Amino acid sequence: MTTDFSNCDNKLKSRSADVLVIGAGPTGLLLTHLLAKQGVRVCLMEQLPQVVAEARAVSIDDESLRSMADALQLDALTPLITHSYGVHYYSWLQTLFAKVEPSLQDYGYPKRNAFRQQQLVQTLFEGLKAYAHVEVLMSSRILTYVDESVASQETAHPQAYALTVNFEHDQQVAQLRCNWLVGADGARSSIREQMGTIFDGQTHAQRWLIADLIGREDPFRHTRTYCDPKRPAIRLPGPQSTVRYEFMLFEHEDSEAVLQEEVYRAWIKVRSQADAKLTLMRKVVYTFHARVAQEWQKGRVFLAGDAAHLTPPFAGQGMNSGVRDATNLAWKLSDVIKGHAHVALLGTYQLERKPHAWALIRMALKIGLVMQPRSLLGAALGQTLLKMVCWIPSVKDYFLNLKFKPKPRFFEGFFDLQTKDHGLIACGQLMIQPRLEVATSQIVKMDRVLGPRFTALIWWDAKDMEWPKSLDLKVIKILRKDEDFLNPSEQMDWYRDVDGQLQEVLDSARASGVILRPDHYVLSYIYPSDGPSLSRLKSILFGYYK
């Protein structure tokens, strides 16, 4: 598939921007959308002449779908996604020994979904045309940048166009001024190199062959993972009759040799004779990485996505981790640019995101141990043990609903640290997305009614408070599951907790309300005694908000 950019305005009109984003992959595109939605002037720069037109990532999770909805792009993406698929694990004897088929939708969407990355980036790219304040520069390569705030050691206060960027566009050298720069330019990030930071972790010697095909006739929707020491393999069905095969390579095998058609088609034929005849779209050999950059920020320059972390593919979290970066960074940059927040708020980006990125990498490595048994004995022992423990209902539920995935939770950063462990959902943790009913009986997902910045969800009978003006807080009154609207015409801005999920969370924290950040993470709980709650909230804001 090719993409025609002839109708796009790729000339930088103003030669200045609030934020310069480098890289038009999923992370850079989503970050640009989230910033543009807040009115931030963004320049998106990409070295290639068009967005990538090949499949890379094939799995998108519930957190990422929630972010796409925040960016107002989910409606366009939904028809292109196969929702709610699982993973079936097969033993060395080709027998099914474990399943992961999550049915819970804590964040409002299925936990595992199949998609084609080229369609996602194309949709996001086309969606940018809605914003007149977004400039796109394709075929543009950054050469150098100078961060004058670092040179003058004035990082504590915003300074107009503190960054000077020299870049090459259409074989001509040009210059751009901006206040902030985000390198979302992939694993070989030139921004990371210019920042002078390096990766921690390691690159693994293990190689895998990927073959993407189209035209499958088998409608089975779930991934099949063959934990066979003779040839560990994965079959991943995708949208529009696509299917991906992944095969582990051994040390003695040559990367070029296995890309020969007769080789990989023979391996596919072992798993499915019909799939072996399908049309090939892409084939590649990759080596997986488990690495995280030491520094994600230096002065006014940030790293995001693969530029900041490289995740093994076994859990399908590489692209999704980049989406989390964009979701975390966008509202913080916006609030600083608009003058609502101090620059110190941006220092919480790495504090919050880096530990969670490492946690997902560790999870992927553990899954890889199951997927890549090195001997028949190891495969038999590990798979038999997993099958036996799944006889225990709680353990089976743990695996079936993907509860082993690290929760989206922070342990340091911008939230209430004093009560961070209270309740089912801790402060600094992503809030669930319950269903809410409006006075007209329409039922909507919670995010539909939240404000663009901070939102307080409080019981209708909770005491009114004088909220700090710096938050520009939207206050939403909530009816409990067993309560109803007495005067619907006067309570149009009230909502009922349809399934009692919000009540369960608030009751577990003994709270009368909760304050959510723009990225839907819990900033703080509100308690019936409003005085201490307000004092604690002011202490949380101190140093971050004006």
PyMOL commands that set and color helices and strands:
alter all, ss='L'
color gray80, all
select helices_A, chain A and resi 26-37+62-70+74-80+117-130+148-151+190-195+255-258+261-271+275-277+305-307+313-315+318-337+343-371+376-389+393-400+446-449+469-471+488-490+501-508+530-541
alter helices_A, ss='H'
color red, helices_A
select strands_A, chain A and resi 16-22+42-45+59-61+82-83+87-90+96-100+112-114+134-137+140-147+163-169+172-183+199-214+223-226+233-237+242-248+279-293+297-298+301-303+309-310+435-437+443-445+455-459+474-479+494-497+513-516+522-526
alter strands_A, ss='S'
color yellow, strands_A
deselect
rebuild
show_as cartoon
